[in-house]
Amino acid sequence: MRFFTLLLTASCSLCFAPRADAQERATDEHGVTTQLFEHPGAGVRGGEAWGEVDAPLTEVLAVVHDYANYAEFLPHFQTSRVLAQRGHRARVYMEVSILRGSATLWGQLMINSREAGGAHVIEASLTEGNMDHFVARWELRPLDGGSRTQVKFRILVEPDLPVPALLVGVENYKSARRTIRVLRERILAIRP
């Protein structure tokens, strides 16, 4: 029965999904630019978004490095729990809801944070879970003498479920865009 519910949800979602494949790059009214990307070996496309955050790099890094609280603000996250951590390198368990709550994906991720070419890069890779692929990458660069931050975020989730690749690509696209927006909101919410 769950399979048929999932299939019906996927089919209905396709009918009402925005055509991310028709417009691969777009900038919204909030100044967030989003596009699709291909990842080697994946059967779906990922979403990539970038925009500026009106906060210094240190404030943005504090939010992105707070892995245990991802479920409080990131789209679709239901659970985020740090299993082990040394500095900003961590093993994190997460659960995300997809297809309007009809399925839950879980995974253990290795998250690594490093500096590279003038940017701070935080990457998460799947070590175990019910997904065929999971790729997440933050790239943060200081702007305007350090008072603002450019944020670029990539997400590719490929569930181990019978879901059309177009639908998953649209969700990855929308999730990347929403992540930039909710990061801005989170920083404003925690400021004194």
C-alpha positions in Angstrom: 0.0 0.0 0.0 2.8 2.4 0.8 4.3 1.8 -2.6 1.1 2.9 -4.3 0.8 5.9 -2.1 4.3 6.9 -3.0 3.7 6.3 -6.7 0.5 8.3 -6.7 2.2 11.2 -4.8 5.1 11.2 -7.3 2.7 11.2 -10.3 0.6 14.0 -8.8 3.6 16.1 -7.9 4.9 15.8 -11.5 1.7 17.4 -12.8 2.1 20.4 -10.5 5.9 20.7 -10.3 7.7 23.7 -11.7 9.7 23.1 -14.9 13.2 23.3 -13.4 14.5 21.5 -16.5 13.0 24.2 -18.8 14.7 27.0 -16.9 17.9 25.7 -15.5 19.2 29.0 -14.1 17.0 31.6 -12.5 17.3 34.5 -10.0 14.4 35.1 -7.6 13.1 38.2 -6.0 15.4 37.6 -3.0 18.6 37.7 -5.1 19.1 33.9 -4.9 20.3 32.3 -8.2 19.5 28.6 -8.6 20.5 26.1 -11.3 20.6 22.4 -11.8 23.9 20.4 -12.0 25.0 16.9 -13.1 26.9 14.7 -10.8 29.0 11.7 -12.0 27.2 8.4 -11.4 23.9 9.9 -10.2 20.6 9.3 -12.0 19.2 12.6 -11.0 20.3 16.2 -11.1 21.2 18.3 -8.1 20.4 21.8 -7.2 22.9 24.6 -6.7 22.0 28.1 -5.3 24.0 31.1 -4.3 23.3 34.5 -2.8 24.6 37.0 -0.3 24.0 37.0 3.4 24.1 40.2 5.3 26.4 38.8 8.0 30.2 38.3 8.5 31.7 35.0 7.6 32.2 34.1 11.3 28.4 34.3 12.0 27.5 32.3 8.9 30.1 29.6 9.7 28.7 29.3 13.3 25.3 28.4 11.8 26.7 26.0 9.2 29.0 24.3 11.7 26.0 23.8 14.1 25.2 20.3 12.6 23.1 19.2 15.6 20.6 22.0 14.9 20.1 21.5 11.1 16.7 20.1 11.8 15.6 23.4 13.4 15.9 25.4 10.1 16.9 23.4 7.0 14.2 22.4 4.6 12.8 18.8 5.0 15.1 17.9 8.0 13.3 16.1 10.7 16.4 14.9 12.7 20.0 15.9 12.9 22.2 14.3 15.5 26.0 14.5 15.9 27.3 11.0 16.5 31.0 12.0 16.8 32.9 15.2 16.3 36.4 16.5 16.3 36.6 20.2 15.6 34.4 20.9 12.6 34.7 17.4 11.2 31.8 15.2 12.3 29.7 12.1 11.7 26.1 13.1 11.7 22.8 11.1 11.6 20.0 12.8 9.7 16.5 12.1 8.6 14.6 14.1 5.9 11.0 14.0 4.7 10.4 13.9 1.0 7.4 13.8 -1.3 5.2 15.9 1.0 5.9 13.6 4.0 5.1 10.3 2.2 8.7 9.0 2.6 11.6 9.5 5.0 15.2 9.3 4.0 17.9 8.6 6.6 21.7 8.6 6.4 24.9 8.8 8.3 27.1 11.6 6.9 30.7 12.5 7.2 31.0 16.3 7.3 34.4 17.9 6.7 35.2 21.6 6.9 38.2 23.2 5.3 39.6 26.3 3.7 40.3 26.2 0.0 41.2 29.1 -2.4 40.0 31.9 -0.2 36.7 30.2 0.6 35.5 28.1 3.5 34.1 24.7 2.2 31.9 22.4 4.2 31.2 19.0 2.5 28.9 16.2 3.5 29.1 12.7 2.0 26.9 9.7 2.7 28.5 6.7 4.5 25.3 4.7 5.1 21.6 5.2 4.5 18.6 4.6 2.2 19.8 6.8 -0.6 21.7 6.0 -3.8 23.5 9.4 -3.7 23.8 12.3 -1.3 26.0 15.3 -2.0 25.9 18.5 0.0 28.5 21.3 -0.2 28.6 24.8 1.3 31.1 27.4 -0.1 31.4 30.6 1.9 33.4 33.7 0.9 33.7 37.0 2.7 32.5 40.1 0.9 32.7 43.9 1.4 35.8 43.7 3.8 34.2 40.9 5.7 30.8 42.5 6.6 28.9 40.2 4.3 29.2 36.6 3.0 28.7 35.0 -0.4 27.1 31.6 0.1 26.9 28.9 -2.5 25.1 25.6 -1.6 24.8 22.4 -3.6 22.5 19.5 -2.8 21.9 16.2 -4.6 19.7 13.6 -3.0 18.9 10.5 -4.9 16.5 8.3 -2.9 16.6 4.5 -3.2 12.9 4.6 -4.1 11.0 4.3 -7.4 10.6 8.0 -7.9 10.9 9.8 -11.3 14.3 11.5 -11.8 12.6 14.7 -13.0 10.7 15.0 -9.7 13.8 14.4 -7.6 15.7 17.0 -9.6 13.0 19.6 -9.1 13.1 18.9 -5.3 16.9 19.3 -5.3 16.6 22.6 -7.2 13.9 24.0 -4.8 15.8 22.7 -1.7 19.0 24.5 -2.7 17.1 27.8 -3.2 15.2 27.4 0.1 18.4 26.6 2.0 19.9 30.1 1.1 16.7 31.8 2.2 16.4 29.9 5.5 20.1 30.4 6.3 19.5 34.2 6.1 16.4 33.8 8.4 18.3 31.7 10.9 21.1 34.2 11.2 18.6 37.0 11.8 16.8 34.9 14.4 19.8 34.2 16.5 21.4 37.7 16.4 21.2 39.5 19.7 
